[in-house]
Amino acid sequence: MMDQLQMLWKIQKYDQYIEQSEQQVIQLESDEETENLELKIRQTEYDLTNIKTQLELNNVKIQRYNKKLEQLNYNNEEIEKRLYSGNITDLDQLTHMNKENKDKKEEIKKIETELLEIMETLDDLKESVINKEKEYKELKYLLENTKKKNSQEGTEIKSDIVSYKEKREKLLNNLDETLKKKYIKLSKNKGKAVAEVIDNRCTGCHMGIPLSILSKLKKTNKVNYCDNCGRILYYNKKEE
């Protein structure tokens, strides 16, 4: 059967397990990897929206330029019909119409060049949309898997915490009432109520332990306290 000192040491171990496990749950619930993935997804959504907007604007430009080209070509054909009809004999009018014809052709050429550039940009944008949509799907899949993994891990840790607390409570109830209150008070004030003795020193305050107390720790299972910090001293006899 476990003596009071061993129970105190075991209770503290459970307290440490519980604290560490609760910290793990907090980290899992506010996981940095998940936050980074969510940030990347929002950025990808933003980029995708921008690219699609540019794509739509360019499609509108293409429609507008095509209509303009259609009108210019029609106007130019009409000018050329009049020029070559032989009905116009006025030199000034012929000069003016030739200039108009030349201007229309230059405008047509300019629009056709701009259209070609837009069409090339359009192909790049379409490819960007495909790549961004693929990236978005991959990020969403990774986020879902990460959340699922964290959730499963969190559930397991929470189950362990319940188990640790049950075992801790059982040991606490078997402690002497005075010792129980002393342990709880020391834990609250010192962080750790029980300090292991290593190399003849208290690991709580790192002060040396008097030989008289060391002798008691080694030969008996009675509860002894550190003269300096007041913690309950624990000596692992198995390591002798």
ROSE-4610 file (N, C-alpha, C; in Angstrom, 1 decimal, always signed):
// ROSE-4610
residu = [M/M/M/M/M/M/D/D/D/Q/Q/Q/L/L/L/Q/Q/Q/M/M/M/L/L/L/W/W/W/K/K/K/I/I/I/Q/Q/Q/K/K/K/Y/Y/Y/D/D/D/Q/Q/Q/Y/Y/Y/I/I/I/E/E/E/Q/Q/Q/S/S/S/E/E/E/Q/Q/Q/Q/Q/Q/V/V/V/I/I/I/Q/Q/Q/L/L/L/E/E/E/S/S/S/D/D/D/E/E/E/E/E/E/T/T/T/E/E/E/N/N/N/L/L/L/E/E/E/L/L/L/K/K/K/I/I/I/R/R/R/Q/Q/Q/T/T/T/E/E/E/Y/Y/Y/D/D/D/L/L/L/T/T/T/N/N/N/I/I/I/K/K/K/T/T/T/Q/Q/Q/L/L/L/E/E/E/L/L/L/N/N/N/N/N/N/V/V/V/K/K/K/I/I/I/Q/Q/Q/R/R/R/Y/Y/Y/N/N/N/K/K/K/K/K/K/L/L/L/E/E/E/Q/Q/Q/L/L/L/N/N/N/Y/Y/Y/N/N/N/N/N/N/E/E/E/E/E/E/I/I/I/E/E/E/K/K/K/R/R/R/L/L/L/Y/Y/Y/S/S/S/G/G/G/N/N/N/I/I/I/T/T/T/D/D/D/L/L/L/D/D/D/Q/Q/Q/L/L/L/T/T/T/H/H/H/M/M/M/N/N/N/K/K/K/E/E/E/N/N/N/K/K/K/D/D/D/K/K/K/K/K/K/E/E/E/E/E/E/I/I/I/K/K/K/K/K/K/I/I/I/E/E/E/T/T/T/E/E/E/L/L/L/L/L/L/E/E/E/I/I/I/M/M/M/E/E/E/T/T/T/L/L/L/D/D/D/D/D/D/L/L/L/K/K/K/E/E/E/S/S/S/V/V/V/I/I/I/N/N/N/K/K/K/E/E/E/K/K/K/E/E/E/Y/Y/Y/K/K/K/E/E/E/L/L/L/K/K/K/Y/Y/Y/L/L/L/L/L/L/E/E/E/N/N/N/T/T/T/K/K/K/K/K/K/K/K/K/N/N/N/S/S/S/Q/Q/Q/E/E/E/G/G/G/T/T/T/E/E/E/I/I/I/K/K/K/S/S/S/D/D/D/I/I/I/V/V/V/S/S/S/Y/Y/Y/K/K/K/E/E/E/K/K/K/R/R/R/E/E/E/K/K/K/L/L/L/L/L/L/N/N/N/N/N/N/L/L/L/D/D/D/E/E/E/T/T/T/L/L/L/K/K/K/K/K/K/K/K/K/Y/Y/Y/I/I/I/K/K/K/L/L/L/S/S/S/K/K/K/N/N/N/K/K/K/G/G/G/K/K/K/A/A/A/V/V/V/A/A/A/E/E/E/V/V/V/I/I/I/D/D/D/N/N/N/R/R/R/C/C/C/T/T/T/G/G/G/C/C/C/H/H/H/M/M/M/G/G/G/I/I/I/P/P/P/L/L/L/S/S/S/I/I/I/L/L/L/S/S/S/K/K/K/L/L/L/K/K/K/K/K/K/T/T/T/N/N/N/K/K/K/V/V/V/N/N/N/Y/Y/Y/C/C/C/D/D/D/N/N/N/C/C/C/G/G/G/R/R/R/I/I/I/L/L/L/Y/Y/Y/Y/Y/Y/N/N/N/K/K/K/K/K/K/E/E/E/E/E/E]
num = [1/1/1/2/2/2/3/3/3/4/4/4/5/5/5/6/6/6/7/7/7/8/8/8/9/9/9/10/10/10/11/11/11/12/12/12/13/13/13/14/14/14/15/15/15/16/16/16/17/17/17/18/18/18/19/19/19/20/20/20/21/21/21/22/22/22/23/23/23/24/24/24/25/25/25/26/26/26/27/27/27/28/28/28/29/29/29/30/30/30/31/31/31/32/32/32/33/33/33/34/34/34/35/35/35/36/36/36/37/37/37/38/38/38/39/39/39/40/40/40/41/41/41/42/42/42/43/43/43/44/44/44/45/45/45/46/46/46/47/47/47/48/48/48/49/49/49/50/50/50/51/51/51/52/52/52/53/53/53/54/54/54/55/55/55/56/56/56/57/57/57/58/58/58/59/59/59/60/60/60/61/61/61/62/62/62/63/63/63/64/64/64/65/65/65/66/66/66/67/67/67/68/68/68/69/69/69/70/70/70/71/71/71/72/72/72/73/73/73/74/74/74/75/75/75/76/76/76/77/77/77/78/78/78/79/79/79/80/80/80/81/81/81/82/82/82/83/83/83/84/84/84/85/85/85/86/86/86/87/87/87/88/88/88/89/89/89/90/90/90/91/91/91/92/92/92/93/93/93/94/94/94/95/95/95/96/96/96/97/97/97/98/98/98/99/99/99/100/100/100/101/101/101/102/102/102/103/103/103/104/104/104/105/105/105/106/106/106/107/107/107/108/108/108/109/109/109/110/110/110/111/111/111/112/112/112/113/113/113/114/114/114/115/115/115/116/116/116/117/117/117/118/118/118/119/119/119/120/120/120/121/121/121/122/122/122/123/123/123/124/124/124/125/125/125/126/126/126/127/127/127/128/128/128/129/129/129/130/130/130/131/131/131/132/132/132/133/133/133/134/134/134/135/135/135/136/136/136/137/137/137/138/138/138/139/139/139/140/140/140/141/141/141/142/142/142/143/143/143/144/144/144/145/145/145/146/146/146/147/147/147/148/148/148/149/149/149/150/150/150/151/151/151/152/152/152/153/153/153/154/154/154/155/155/155/156/156/156/157/157/157/158/158/158/159/159/159/160/160/160/161/161/161/162/162/162/163/163/163/164/164/164/165/165/165/166/166/166/167/167/167/168/168/168/169/169/169/170/170/170/171/171/171/172/172/172/173/173/173/174/174/174/175/175/175/176/176/176/177/177/177/178/178/178/179/179/179/180/180/180/181/181/181/182/182/182/183/183/183/184/184/184/185/185/185/186/186/186/187/187/187/188/188/188/189/189/189/190/190/190/191/191/191/192/192/192/193/193/193/194/194/194/195/195/195/196/196/196/197/197/197/198/198/198/199/199/199/200/200/200/201/201/201/202/202/202/203/203/203/204/204/204/205/205/205/206/206/206/207/207/207/208/208/208/209/209/209/210/210/210/211/211/211/212/212/212/213/213/213/214/214/214/215/215/215/216/216/216/217/217/217/218/218/218/219/219/219/220/220/220/221/221/221/222/222/222/223/223/223/224/224/224/225/225/225/226/226/226/227/227/227/228/228/228/229/229/229/230/230/230/231/231/231/232/232/232/233/233/233/234/234/234/235/235/235/236/236/236/237/237/237/238/238/238/239/239/239/240/240/240]
x = [+0.8/+0.0/+0.9/+0.5/+1.2/+1.2/+2.3/+2.3/+1.9/+1.8/+1.3/+2.2/+3.5/+4.5/+4.5/+4.4/+4.2/+3.0/+1.9/+0.6/+0.8/+1.4/+1.7/+2.4/+3.5/+4.3/+3.5/+2.6/+1.8/+0.8/+0.2/-0.8/-0.2/+1.0/+1.7/+1.9/+2.3/+2.5/+1.2/+0.1/-1.2/-1.5/-1.2/-1.4/-0.6/+0.6/+1.5/+0.9/+0.5/-0.1/-1.3/-2.2/-3.4/-3.1/-2.1/-1.8/-1.2/-0.3/+0.3/-0.7/-1.6/-2.7/-3.7/-4.0/-4.9/-4.2/-2.9/-2.2/-2.2/-2.1/-2.1/-3.5/-4.5/-5.9/-6.0/-5.5/-5.6/-4.8/-3.6/-2.8/-3.5/-4.2/-4.9/-6.1/-6.7/-7.9/-7.6/-6.4/-5.9/-4.6/-4.7/-3.6/-3.0/-1.7/-1.1/-1.1/-1.0/-1.0/-2.4/-3.5/-4.8/-5.1/-4.6/-4.7/-4.0/-2.8/-2.1/-2.8/-3.4/-4.1/-5.3/-6.0/-7.2/-6.9/-5.7/-5.2/-4.9/-4.2/-3.9/-5.1/-6.1/-7.4/-8.1/-8.1/-8.7/-8.0/-6.6/-5.8/-6.1/-6.2/-6.4/-7.8/-8.8/-10.2/-10.1/-9.4/-9.2/-8.6/-7.5/-6.8/-7.6/-8.4/-9.3/-10.4/-10.9/-12.0/-11.4/-10.2/-9.5/-9.3/-8.8/-8.4/-9.7/-10.8/-12.1/-12.7/-12.5/-12.9/-12.2/-10.9/-10.1/-10.5/-10.8/-11.2/-12.6/-13.5/-14.8/-14.6/-13.7/-13.5/-12.9/-12.0/-11.3/-12.3/-13.2/-14.3/-15.2/-15.5/-16.3/-15.6/-14.2/-13.4/-13.4/-13.3/-13.3/-14.6/-15.7/-17.0/-17.1/-16.6/-16.7/-15.8/-14.6/-13.7/-14.2/-14.8/-15.3/-16.5/-17.3/-18.4/-17.8/-16.8/-16.2/-15.5/-14.8/-14.2/-15.2/-16.3/-17.4/-17.9/-18.1/-18.6/-17.5/-16.2/-15.2/-15.0/-15.1/-14.9/-16.1/-17.3/-18.4/-18.3/-17.9/-17.7/-16.6/-15.5/-14.4/-14.8/-15.6/-16.1/-17.0/-17.8/-18.7/-17.8/-16.8/-15.9/-15.2/-14.7/-14.0/-15.0/-16.2/-17.2/-17.4/-17.5/-17.7/-16.4/-15.2/-14.0/-13.8/-14.2/-13.9/-15.1/-16.2/-17.4/-17.3/-16.3/-16.1/-17.1/-17.9/-18.9/-18.4/-17.3/-16.7/-15.6/-15.7/-14.7/-14.1/-14.6/-14.0/-12.8/-11.6/-10.3/-10.2/-10.8/-10.7/-11.5/-12.6/-13.5/-12.7/-12.1/-11.3/-10.2/-9.5/-8.4/-8.9/-10.0/-10.5/-11.0/-11.6/-12.0/-10.9/-9.8/-8.6/-8.0/-8.0/-7.4/-8.3/-9.6/-10.5/-10.4/-10.2/-10.0/-8.7/-7.6/-6.3/-6.5/-7.1/-7.3/-8.1/-9.1/-9.9/-9.1/-8.3/-7.4/-6.4/-5.9/-4.9/-5.6/-6.9/-7.6/-8.0/-8.3/-8.6/-7.4/-6.2/-5.0/-4.7/-4.9/-4.6/-5.5/-6.8/-7.7/-7.4/-7.0/-6.7/-5.5/-4.5/-3.3/-3.7/-4.5/-5.0/-5.8/-6.6/-7.4/-6.5/-5.4/-4.5/-3.8/-3.5/-2.8/-3.8/-5.1/-6.1/-6.3/-6.3/-6.6/-5.4/-4.2/-3.1/-3.2/-3.6/-3.8/-4.9/-5.9/-7.1/-6.7/-5.8/-5.3/-4.5/-3.7/-2.9/-3.9/-4.9/-5.9/-6.6/-7.0/-7.8/-6.9/-5.6/-4.7/-4.5/-4.5/-4.3/-5.5/-6.7/-8.0/-7.9/-7.5/-7.4/-6.4/-5.2/-4.2/-4.7/-5.3/-5.8/-6.9/-7.8/-8.9/-8.3/-7.3/-6.6/-6.0/-5.3/-4.6/-5.7/-6.8/-7.9/-8.4/-8.7/-9.2/-8.2/-6.9/-5.8/-5.7/-5.8/-5.8/-7.0/-8.2/-9.4/-9.3/-8.8/-8.7/-7.7/-6.6/-5.6/-6.1/-6.9/-7.5/-8.5/-9.3/-10.3/-9.6/-8.5/-7.8/-7.1/-6.5/-5.8/-6.8/-8.0/-9.0/-9.5/-9.7/-10.1/-9.1/-7.8/-6.7/-6.7/-6.8/-6.7/-7.9/-9.1/-10.3/-10.1/-9.6/-9.5/-8.4/-7.3/-6.3/-6.8/-7.5/-8.1/-9.1/-9.9/-10.8/-10.1/-9.0/-8.2/-7.5/-7.0/-6.3/-7.4/-8.5/-9.6/-10.0/-10.0/-10.4/-9.3/-8.0/-6.9/-7.0/-7.4/-7.5/-8.6/-9.7/-10.8/-10.2/-9.5/-8.9/-7.9/-7.0/-6.0/-6.7/-7.8/-8.5/-9.2/-9.7/-10.4/-9.3/-8.2/-7.1/-6.6/-6.4/-5.9/-6.9/-8.2/-9.2/-9.2/-9.0/-9.0/-7.9/-6.7/-5.5/-5.7/-6.2/-6.4/-7.4/-8.4/-9.4/-8.7/-7.6/-7.0/-5.9/-5.6/-4.6/-5.2/-4.3/-4.6/-5.1/-6.2/-6.9/-6.0/-5.1/-4.2/-3.2/-2.7/-1.7/-2.3/-3.5/-4.2/-4.3/-4.7/-4.8/-3.5/-2.4/-1.1/-0.6/-0.9/-0.5/-1.2/-2.5/-3.3/-2.8/-2.5/-1.9/-0.6/+0.3/+1.7/+1.6/+0.7/+0.6/+0.1/-0.8/-1.3/-0.2/+0.6/+1.6/+2.9/+3.3/+4.6/+4.6/+3.5/+3.4/+3.5/+4.6/+4.8/+4.9/+4.1/+4.1/+5.2/+5.5/+6.5/+7.7/+8.9/+10.2/+11.0/+11.5/+12.4/+13.8/+14.4/+15.8/+16.7/+17.5/+18.6/+19.9/+20.9/+22.3/+22.2/+21.4/+21.3/+20.7/+20.0/+19.5/+18.0/+17.3/+15.9/+15.7/+15.0/+14.8/+13.8/+13.2/+12.3/+13.0/+14.0/+14.7/+16.2/+16.7/+18.1/+19.0/+18.5/+19.3/+19.6/+20.8/+21.2/+20.3/+20.2/+19.3/+20.3/+20.0/+20.8/+20.8/+22.0/+22.2/+21.1/+20.7/+19.7/+18.3/+17.9/+16.7/+16.9/+18.1/+18.4/+18.3/+18.8/+18.8/+17.4/+16.5/+15.1/+14.4/+14.7/+14.1/+14.5/+15.8/+16.3/+15.8/+15.6/+15.3/+13.8/+13.0/+11.6/+10.7/+9.4/+8.4/+7.7/+8.2/+7.5/+7.6/+6.7/+6.7/+7.7/+8.6/+9.6/+9.5/+9.8/+9.7/+11.1/+11.3/+12.5/+12.6/+13.7/+13.8/+13.8/+14.2/+14.3/+13.0/+12.4/+11.2/+9.9/+10.0/+8.8/+8.1/+8.7/+8.0/+8.2/+7.3/+7.4/+8.5/+9.4/+10.5/+10.2/+10.7/+10.5/+11.9/+12.2/+13.5/+13.2/+13.7/+13.4/+14.4/+13.9/+14.8/+15.2/+14.4/+14.7/+16.0/+16.4/+17.6/+18.9/+18.8/+19.9/+20.8]
y = [-1.2/+0.0/+1.3/+2.3/+3.5/+4.3/+4.8/+5.6/+7.1/+7.9/+9.3/+10.1/+9.9/+10.7/+10.3/+9.0/+8.5/+9.0/+9.0/+9.5/+11.0/+11.8/+13.2/+13.4/+12.6/+12.7/+12.3/+11.3/+10.8/+11.9/+12.5/+13.5/+14.7/+15.1/+16.2/+15.8/+14.6/+14.1/+14.3/+13.9/+14.0/+15.5/+16.3/+17.8/+18.3/+17.8/+18.3/+17.8/+16.5/+15.9/+16.7/+17.0/+17.8/+19.2/+19.9/+21.2/+21.2/+20.2/+20.1/+19.8/+18.8/+18.4/+19.5/+20.3/+21.5/+22.5/+22.7/+23.6/+23.1/+21.8/+21.1/+21.4/+21.3/+21.5/+22.9/+23.9/+25.3/+25.6/+24.9/+25.1/+24.5/+23.4/+22.8/+23.6/+24.2/+25.0/+26.3/+26.8/+28.1/+27.8/+26.7/+26.2/+27.2/+27.4/+28.4/+27.9/+26.6/+26.1/+26.3/+26.1/+26.3/+27.8/+28.7/+30.1/+30.5/+30.0/+30.3/+29.8/+28.6/+28.1/+28.9/+29.3/+30.2/+31.5/+32.0/+33.3/+33.1/+32.0/+31.7/+31.5/+30.9/+30.7/+32.0/+32.9/+34.2/+35.0/+34.9/+35.6/+35.1/+33.7/+33.1/+33.4/+33.5/+33.9/+35.4/+36.2/+37.6/+37.7/+36.9/+36.9/+36.4/+35.4/+34.7/+35.7/+36.4/+37.4/+38.5/+39.0/+40.0/+39.5/+38.3/+37.8/+37.6/+37.1/+36.9/+38.3/+39.3/+40.7/+41.2/+41.0/+41.4/+40.7/+39.4/+38.6/+39.1/+39.5/+40.0/+41.4/+42.2/+43.5/+43.4/+42.5/+42.3/+41.7/+40.9/+40.4/+41.5/+42.4/+43.6/+44.4/+44.6/+45.4/+44.8/+43.5/+42.8/+43.0/+42.9/+43.1/+44.5/+45.4/+46.9/+47.1/+46.6/+46.8/+46.1/+45.0/+44.3/+45.0/+45.6/+46.5/+47.7/+48.3/+49.5/+49.1/+48.0/+47.5/+47.3/+46.7/+46.4/+47.7/+48.7/+50.0/+50.8/+50.7/+51.4/+50.7/+49.4/+48.7/+49.0/+49.1/+49.5/+50.9/+51.8/+53.2/+53.4/+52.6/+52.6/+52.1/+51.0/+50.5/+51.5/+52.2/+53.2/+54.4/+54.7/+55.8/+55.3/+54.1/+53.6/+53.4/+53.1/+53.0/+54.3/+55.4/+56.7/+57.2/+56.8/+57.2/+56.7/+55.4/+54.7/+54.6/+55.4/+55.3/+56.2/+57.2/+58.1/+59.2/+59.3/+60.4/+61.7/+61.5/+62.7/+63.3/+64.5/+65.2/+66.3/+66.8/+67.9/+67.4/+68.1/+67.7/+67.8/+68.9/+69.0/+67.9/+67.6/+66.5/+65.2/+64.9/+63.7/+63.6/+64.7/+64.8/+64.5/+65.1/+64.9/+63.5/+62.9/+61.5/+60.5/+60.8/+59.9/+60.0/+61.2/+61.4/+60.6/+60.7/+60.1/+58.6/+58.1/+56.6/+56.2/+57.0/+56.6/+56.6/+57.6/+57.7/+56.5/+56.1/+55.0/+53.7/+53.5/+52.3/+52.3/+53.4/+53.5/+53.2/+53.7/+53.4/+51.9/+51.4/+49.9/+49.1/+49.5/+48.8/+48.9/+50.1/+50.3/+49.4/+49.4/+48.6/+47.1/+46.7/+45.3/+44.9/+45.8/+45.6/+45.4/+46.4/+46.3/+45.1/+44.7/+43.4/+42.2/+42.2/+41.1/+41.0/+42.2/+42.2/+41.7/+42.2/+41.8/+40.3/+39.7/+38.3/+37.5/+38.0/+37.3/+37.4/+38.6/+38.7/+37.8/+37.7/+36.9/+35.4/+34.9/+33.5/+33.3/+34.4/+34.3/+34.3/+35.2/+35.3/+34.0/+33.4/+32.1/+31.0/+31.0/+30.0/+30.3/+31.6/+32.0/+31.6/+31.7/+31.3/+29.8/+29.0/+27.5/+27.2/+27.9/+27.6/+28.0/+29.2/+29.7/+28.8/+28.3/+27.5/+26.1/+25.6/+24.4/+24.6/+25.8/+26.1/+26.2/+26.9/+27.1/+25.7/+24.8/+23.5/+22.7/+22.8/+22.1/+22.7/+24.0/+24.6/+24.3/+24.2/+23.8/+22.4/+21.5/+20.1/+20.0/+20.7/+20.6/+21.2/+22.3/+22.9/+21.9/+21.3/+20.3/+19.2/+18.6/+17.5/+17.9/+19.1/+19.6/+19.8/+20.4/+20.6/+19.2/+18.3/+16.9/+16.3/+16.4/+15.8/+16.4/+17.8/+18.5/+18.1/+18.0/+17.6/+16.2/+15.3/+13.9/+13.9/+14.6/+14.7/+15.4/+16.4/+17.2/+16.3/+15.5/+14.6/+13.6/+13.0/+12.0/+12.6/+13.9/+14.5/+14.9/+15.3/+15.6/+14.4/+13.3/+12.0/+11.6/+11.9/+11.6/+12.5/+13.8/+14.8/+14.3/+13.8/+13.3/+12.1/+11.2/+10.1/+10.5/+11.5/+12.0/+12.6/+13.4/+14.0/+13.0/+12.0/+10.9/+10.2/+9.9/+9.2/+10.2/+11.4/+12.4/+12.6/+12.7/+12.8/+11.6/+10.5/+9.2/+9.2/+9.7/+9.7/+10.8/+12.0/+13.1/+12.7/+11.9/+11.4/+10.4/+9.8/+8.9/+9.5/+10.8/+11.5/+11.9/+12.1/+12.7/+14.1/+14.5/+15.7/+16.9/+16.9/+18.0/+18.1/+16.9/+16.9/+17.3/+16.9/+17.3/+18.8/+19.5/+20.9/+21.6/+21.0/+21.5/+21.4/+20.3/+20.1/+21.2/+21.4/+22.3/+23.7/+24.1/+25.4/+25.7/+24.7/+24.8/+24.9/+24.1/+24.1/+25.5/+26.1/+27.4/+28.5/+28.4/+29.4/+29.2/+27.9/+27.6/+27.1/+26.8/+26.2/+24.7/+24.2/+22.8/+22.6/+21.7/+21.4/+20.5/+19.5/+18.5/+18.7/+18.7/+18.9/+17.7/+17.1/+16.0/+16.4/+15.5/+15.8/+15.1/+15.9/+15.4/+16.0/+15.1/+15.5/+16.3/+15.8/+16.3/+17.8/+18.2/+19.5/+19.4/+20.4/+20.6/+21.2/+20.5/+21.0/+22.1/+22.4/+23.6/+24.9/+24.9/+26.2/+26.0/+24.8/+24.5/+24.6/+24.6/+24.7/+23.3/+23.2/+21.9/+21.4/+20.1/+19.5/+19.1/+19.4/+19.0/+17.4/+16.9/+15.5/+14.8/+15.5/+14.9/+14.6/+15.5/+15.4/+14.3/+14.4/+13.4/+12.0/+11.8/+10.5/+10.0/+10.9/+10.6/+10.2/+11.0/+10.7/+9.4/+9.0/+7.7/+6.5/+6.7/+5.6/+5.4/+6.5/+6.5/+7.0/+6.8/+7.3/+8.5/+9.1/+10.2/+11.5/+12.4/+13.6/+14.6/+15.1/+16.1/+17.4/+18.5/+19.8/+20.4/+21.2/+21.9/+23.1/+23.2/+24.3/+25.7/+25.7/+27.0/+27.4/+26.5/+26.9/+26.4/+25.4/+24.9/+23.8/+23.4/+22.4/+21.0/+20.1/+18.7/+18.0/+17.4/+16.8/+15.3/+15.0/+13.6/+13.0/+11.9/+11.2/+9.9/+9.7/+8.5/+7.4/+6.5/+5.5/+4.5/+4.4/+3.4/+3.8/+5.0/+5.4/+5.3/+4.7/+4.5/+3.4]
z = [+0.0/+0.0/+0.0/-0.7/-0.8/+0.5/+1.0/+2.2/+1.8/+2.8/+2.6/+1.7/+1.9/+1.1/-0.4/-0.6/-2.0/-2.6/-1.8/-2.4/-2.7/-1.9/-2.2/-3.5/-3.6/-4.8/-6.1/-5.9/-7.0/-7.4/-6.3/-6.5/-7.3/-6.9/-7.6/-9.1/-9.3/-10.7/-11.5/-10.9/-11.6/-11.8/-10.9/-11.0/-12.2/-12.3/-13.5/-14.8/-14.8/-16.0/-16.4/-15.4/-15.7/-16.3/-15.7/-16.1/-17.5/-17.8/-19.1/-20.2/-19.8/-20.7/-21.0/-20.0/-20.3/-21.2/-21.0/-21.9/-23.3/-23.5/-24.8/-25.5/-24.7/-25.2/-25.7/-24.9/-25.3/-26.6/-26.7/-27.9/-29.1/-28.9/-30.0/-30.5/-29.5/-29.8/-30.4/-30.1/-30.8/-31.5/-32.4/-33.1/-34.1/-34.0/-34.9/-36.4/-36.6/-37.9/-38.5/-37.8/-38.2/-38.6/-37.7/-37.9/-39.2/-39.4/-40.6/-41.9/-41.8/-42.9/-43.2/-42.2/-42.4/-43.0/-42.6/-43.1/-44.6/-44.9/-46.3/-47.2/-46.6/-47.3/-47.6/-46.6/-46.8/-47.9/-47.9/-48.9/-50.3/-50.3/-51.6/-52.2/-51.3/-51.7/-52.2/-51.5/-51.9/-53.3/-53.5/-54.8/-55.9/-55.6/-56.6/-57.0/-56.1/-56.4/-57.3/-57.0/-57.8/-59.2/-59.3/-60.6/-61.5/-60.8/-61.6/-62.0/-61.1/-61.4/-62.6/-62.6/-63.8/-65.1/-64.9/-66.0/-66.6/-65.7/-66.1/-66.8/-66.2/-66.8/-68.2/-68.4/-69.7/-70.7/-70.2/-71.2/-71.6/-70.7/-71.0/-72.1/-71.8/-72.8/-74.1/-74.2/-75.5/-76.2/-75.5/-76.1/-76.7/-75.8/-76.2/-77.4/-77.4/-78.5/-79.8/-79.7/-80.9/-81.5/-80.7/-81.2/-81.9/-81.2/-81.8/-83.2/-83.2/-84.4/-85.5/-85.2/-86.1/-86.7/-85.8/-86.3/-87.2/-86.8/-87.5/-88.9/-88.9/-90.2/-91.1/-90.6/-91.4/-91.9/-91.0/-91.4/-92.5/-92.3/-93.3/-94.6/-94.6/-95.9/-96.6/-95.9/-96.5/-97.1/-96.4/-96.9/-98.2/-98.2/-99.4/-100.5/-100.3/-101.4/-102.0/-101.2/-101.7/-102.4/-101.9/-102.5/-103.9/-104.0/-105.3/-106.2/-105.8/-106.6/-107.9/-107.8/-108.9/-108.9/-107.9/-107.9/-107.2/-106.5/-105.8/-106.7/-107.1/-107.9/-107.2/-106.1/-105.3/-104.6/-104.9/-104.4/-102.9/-102.4/-100.9/-100.2/-100.8/-100.2/-100.3/-101.4/-101.6/-100.6/-100.4/-99.5/-98.1/-97.7/-96.4/-96.1/-97.2/-97.0/-97.0/-97.7/-97.7/-96.3/-95.7/-94.4/-93.3/-93.5/-92.6/-92.7/-94.0/-94.2/-93.5/-93.6/-93.0/-91.5/-91.0/-89.5/-89.0/-89.7/-89.3/-89.3/-90.3/-90.4/-89.2/-88.9/-87.8/-86.5/-86.3/-85.1/-85.0/-86.2/-86.2/-85.8/-86.3/-86.0/-84.5/-84.0/-82.6/-81.7/-82.0/-81.3/-81.4/-82.6/-82.8/-82.0/-81.9/-81.0/-79.6/-79.1/-77.7/-77.4/-78.4/-78.3/-78.1/-78.9/-78.8/-77.5/-77.0/-75.6/-74.6/-74.7/-73.7/-73.8/-75.0/-75.2/-74.5/-74.7/-74.0/-72.5/-72.0/-70.6/-70.1/-70.9/-70.6/-70.4/-71.2/-71.1/-69.8/-69.4/-68.2/-67.0/-67.1/-66.0/-65.8/-66.9/-66.8/-66.1/-66.5/-65.9/-64.4/-64.1/-62.6/-61.8/-62.4/-61.8/-61.5/-62.5/-62.3/-61.2/-61.2/-60.2/-58.8/-58.7/-57.4/-56.8/-57.7/-57.3/-56.8/-57.4/-57.0/-55.6/-55.5/-54.2/-53.1/-53.4/-52.4/-52.0/-52.9/-52.5/-51.7/-52.0/-51.3/-49.8/-49.7/-48.4/-47.5/-48.2/-47.4/-47.0/-47.8/-47.5/-46.3/-46.4/-45.3/-44.0/-44.1/-42.9/-42.2/-43.0/-42.5/-41.8/-42.5/-41.9/-40.6/-40.6/-39.4/-38.2/-38.5/-37.5/-37.0/-37.9/-37.5/-36.6/-37.0/-36.2/-34.8/-34.8/-33.5/-32.6/-33.3/-32.5/-31.9/-32.7/-32.1/-31.0/-31.3/-30.3/-29.0/-29.2/-28.0/-27.2/-27.9/-27.3/-26.4/-27.0/-26.2/-25.0/-25.2/-24.0/-22.9/-23.3/-22.4/-21.6/-22.3/-21.6/-20.6/-21.0/-20.1/-18.8/-19.1/-18.0/-17.0/-17.5/-16.6/-15.8/-16.4/-15.8/-14.7/-15.0/-14.1/-12.8/-13.1/-12.0/-11.1/-11.7/-10.9/-10.0/-10.5/-9.8/-8.7/-9.0/-8.1/-6.9/-7.2/-6.2/-5.2/-5.8/-5.0/-4.0/-4.5/-3.6/-2.6/-3.0/-2.0/-0.9/-1.2/-0.2/+0.8/+0.3/+1.2/+2.1/+1.8/+2.6/+4.0/+4.9/+6.2/+5.9/+6.6/+6.3/+6.5/+7.5/+7.8/+6.7/+6.3/+5.2/+3.8/+3.7/+2.4/+2.4/+3.5/+3.5/+3.3/+3.9/+3.7/+2.3/+1.6/+0.2/-0.7/-0.5/-1.3/-1.1/+0.2/+0.5/-0.1/+0.0/-0.6/-2.1/-2.7/-4.2/-4.7/-3.9/-4.3/-4.1/-3.0/-2.7/-3.4/-3.6/-4.1/-5.6/-6.1/-7.4/-7.3/-6.6/-6.4/-4.8/-4.3/-2.9/-2.5/-3.3/-3.0/-3.9/-3.2/-3.9/-3.7/-4.8/-4.8/-4.3/-3.5/-3.1/-4.0/-4.7/-5.6/-5.3/-5.2/-4.8/-3.5/-2.6/-1.2/-1.2/-2.2/-2.3/-2.6/-2.1/-2.4/-3.8/-4.7/-6.0/-6.1/-5.0/-5.0/-4.8/-3.9/-3.6/-3.8/-4.1/-4.4/-3.2/-2.1/-0.9/-0.4/+0.3/+0.8/+1.9/+2.0/+3.1/+4.2/+5.5/+6.6/+6.7/+7.2/+7.3/+8.1/+9.2/+10.1/+9.3/+8.4/+7.7/+6.5/+5.9/+4.9/+5.4/+6.6/+7.3/+7.5/+7.9/+8.1/+6.8/+5.7/+4.4/+3.9/+4.1/+3.6/+4.4/+5.7/+6.6/+6.9/+6.8/+7.1/+6.0/+6.1/+5.2/+5.7/+6.8/+7.4/+6.6/+6.7/+6.0/+6.6/+5.8/+6.3/+5.4/+6.0/+5.2/+5.1/+4.0/+3.7/+4.7/+5.4/+6.4/+5.7/+4.4/+3.7/+3.0/+2.2/+1.5/+2.0/+2.9/+3.6/+2.8/+1.6/+0.8/+1.4/+1.1/+1.5/+0.7/+1.4/+0.7/+0.4/-0.9/-1.3/-1.8/-1.2/-1.6/-2.2/-3.5/-4.2/-3.8/-3.0/-2.4/-3.5/-4.6/-5.6/-6.4/-6.3/-7.0/-6.2/-5.0/-4.2/-4.7]
